[in-house]
Amino acid sequence: MTLFDSPDFAGHEGVHAFFDEKTGLKAIVAVHSTARGPAAGGCRMWNYESAQDALTDVLRLSRGMSYKNAIADLDLGGGKAVIIGDSRTQKNPELFRAFGRAVNSLGGMYYSAEDVGVSVADIAEARKETPYMLGLNDGKWGSGDPSPVTADGVYRATLRAVKRLWKQDDLNGLTVAVQGVGHVGGYLCDHLHKAGAKLIVTDVNQAVLREVAERTNATIVAPDEIYDAQAEIYAPCALGATLNQDTLPRLKCKAVIGAANNQLAHPGIGQWLYDMEVLYGPDYLVNGGGITNVAAELKARESGGSFDPEWVERKLVRLMETFDEVLDRSEAEKRPTHEVADAIAEGRIQAAKDAKEAARKAA
Ligand code: NAD
């Protein structure tokens, strides 16, 4: 199959492959859409088994970013970068300087940031070669770690789901099973604990797990046992595709709201959750707080102003209104929530494309 026949490539504006002889950098940048603004999405460093695997990953992730940025109503399109390599052994400043030069050559059609395997320090290296890097700590516009804002958004979505299902404003009497208590999962546990939830937690990192469990009075279970937890809510905050044909029959929950990207192994799983009467918070909607925080950095930089937390707050409020709209429409139209969210995101992307086309014709 050629790239142009690949279903993952469909809808993409472009894919850019980079090789740097001196540092050995092998990177792919996928630009799904610039209809709403420059494409934005993090850079992942992963030891892919093949270039084909890397290509498939970057294409799926970049498309997801178009949807995430549109549903959060950000003036950003969707893109993503992957660097092929082992982030534990193959990272060095020169590699990220080369990545910065690669992104710079795209002339601002794509902005990068940190993602799995890439740290703020790595992005700071790349930033020495290009202005097209976000999620930095320094400067008056710096947005810093997006994880607390991501957790805040997931928590707000959880409260809304609870209000619908149990008609209450807190989490008293409810149990949440949290899978992965890293950056986002840890902050999320703090919110949930404060709101009265009982927590069942798991992680493969024992040190982090013990620390979070201690401060939130949570019960620890083994990684595979989380799917059998007696909990009203399941919060996937580790890996993607944990909602699949093996795990669904084991879940006892009435709602799934978590931070992980690409939670549904495939779209049919969203229909299955709907049929099981489980309220599913579409992943790219409920975890949109982090990218919103990052978008505020770009906005501040472009206007010459400072990072504005109030702008982020207004966007988060709007994102939660969109979540309500998704839940309302899912009920009214008898469709799974992920389908409704996709329709809203696609509508916003198409409207931006149409407006651009109309402006081009008028010029
Ligand atoms: P993280 O690496 O800090 O945390 C993930 C945690 O999951 C780690 O503690 C890890 O040990 C644990 N884990 C890995 N495999 C596991 C398994 N099989 N079972 C249980 N635990 C496991 O990452 P993060 O920044 O907290 O992000 C969590 C998820 O949310 C990821 O899927 C990420 O893509 C997504 N996300 C994060 C942000 C953000 O702002 N950080 C924004 C949007 C989406």
Residues whose N, C-alpha, C, O or C-beta is under 5 A from the ligand:
A	BS01	NAD	P146 S147 T150 Q179 G180 V181 G182 H183 V184 G185 T202 D203 V204 N205 P223 C237 A238 L239 A259 A260 N261 N287 G290
